[in-house]
Amino acid sequence: MIQTLYWRNKRVFILDQRLLPGRIKYVCCRTYQDVAAAIKDMAIRGAPAIGVAAAFGVAVAARQSKFRSLEDMKLLLEKAIEALASTRPTAVNLFWALARMEQAIDRVESSIGVLARTLEKESAAIFREDIAINHRIGDNGARLLKKGSVVLTHCNAGALATAGYGTALGVVRSAHRQNKIKMVFVDETRPYLQGARLTAWELRQEKIPHVLITDSMAGHFMQSGVIDAVIVGADRIACNGDTANKIGTYSLAVLARYHGIPFYVAAPGSTIDRKTPSGRAIVIEERSAREVLYIHDKSIAPDATIAKHPAFDVTPGSLIKAIITEEGIIKPSDVRKTV
């Protein structure tokens, strides 16, 4: 699997996912501002990946200037954390990772060098832990699928959305290794086309059988009886099991319920937001209407057309069969017991 991001020579290198599948290019981030721009502008996306990138962003901040004192360094780090936190409002993993980095900062009172090394170690630990967690999610989720399963997924919740392996696609990967996957139906996921550009690309790399469909075709294939399960990722899970994920997820959950198809959410425990009681309290990011009106800088609508672009929607926990985490499989109604 290609690396989503990596740390080298006190810098973080981020795969520019806006260029996939046509071109593989890494953005070299020398400052926390570079990392913040990469997150905000969607060079990197996916809740776990954003969290890992933000952690590396704090580590970069500790190396980007010559500080006169530990206090000066901590002031810049505070600024960096604030800037990174402002990039994407919905994905809770971002804030979880930054909180971990803040705790690491608070533990160090000795020297500039010690703090810089501590932040490098903490960000590297978050990176490694995410990959290990995703493998456990994949193995737990694979138990839910029978041999010959046809799975439908939405957006990209694979290696590219994480430090590696993936959440929803992690389940697919693990199940495929157990010879359980017959076919993966990939929603193209308008308007950013993460399914068409990224998920299909990942599945092709690993020779996992797949077929690309437009988002509006999902109901047809469910009605045809060819879909055995829907598996998606998550950007934030509220205490009652309500889940925010890429726009279009809620529609799939409604369709799956109507057709009696199990709808699963795969996500690490860090995606559960202990401060959010229900989906109503989740802030939905509104992205630029240009992303709806243009594809590759080419207009697809008449001039002066008004468009809306909520990047996420919220699926009620009542529509979710189970949430697959690294700790096991839980019912949405039991999420509150884990927080």
FENZIMO-V68575 format. One record per backbone hydrogen bond with DSSP energy under -1.0 kcal/mol. CO is the residue of the C=O (numbers start at 1). NH is the residue of the N-H. If there is no record, write none. Layout:
CO NH
CO NH
//
This chain:
4 15
6 13
8 11
11 8
12 29
13 6
14 27
15 17
16 19
19 23
25 16
27 14
29 12
31 35
32 36
33 37
34 38
35 39
36 40
37 41
38 43
38 44
39 42
43 17
46 50
47 51
48 52
49 53
50 54
51 55
52 56
53 57
54 58
55 59
56 60
57 61
58 62
60 63
69 73
70 74
71 75
72 76
73 77
74 78
75 79
76 80
77 81
78 82
79 83
80 84
81 85
84 87
92 96
93 97
94 98
95 99
96 100
97 101
98 102
99 103
100 104
101 105
102 106
103 107
105 108
111 115
112 116
113 117
114 118
115 119
116 120
117 121
118 122
119 123
120 124
121 125
122 126
123 127
124 128
125 129
126 130
127 131
128 132
129 133
130 134
131 135
132 136
133 137
134 138
135 139
136 140
137 141
138 142
141 144
142 145
149 182
149 183
150 228
150 229
151 185
152 231
153 187
157 167
157 169
158 161
159 162
161 49
164 166
167 171
168 172
169 173
170 174
171 175
172 176
173 177
175 180
176 179
180 149
183 151
184 211
185 153
186 213
188 195
188 196
189 193
193 197
194 198
194 199
195 200
198 202
199 203
200 204
201 205
202 206
203 208
204 207
209 184
211 186
213 188
214 217
215 218
217 221
218 222
219 223
220 224
221 226
222 225
229 152
230 264
232 266
235 92
236 244
237 273
238 241
242 238
243 315
244 235
244 236
245 313
246 249
248 252
249 253
250 254
251 255
252 256
253 257
254 258
255 259
256 261
257 260
262 230
263 321
264 232
265 324
268 271
269 272
271 237
273 276
276 239
278 281
279 282
285 311
288 291
289 292
289 293
290 294
293 300
295 298
298 295
302 305
309 287
311 247
313 245
315 243
316 319
317 320
322 265
323 330
324 267
328 325
330 323
331 334
332 335
335 338
//
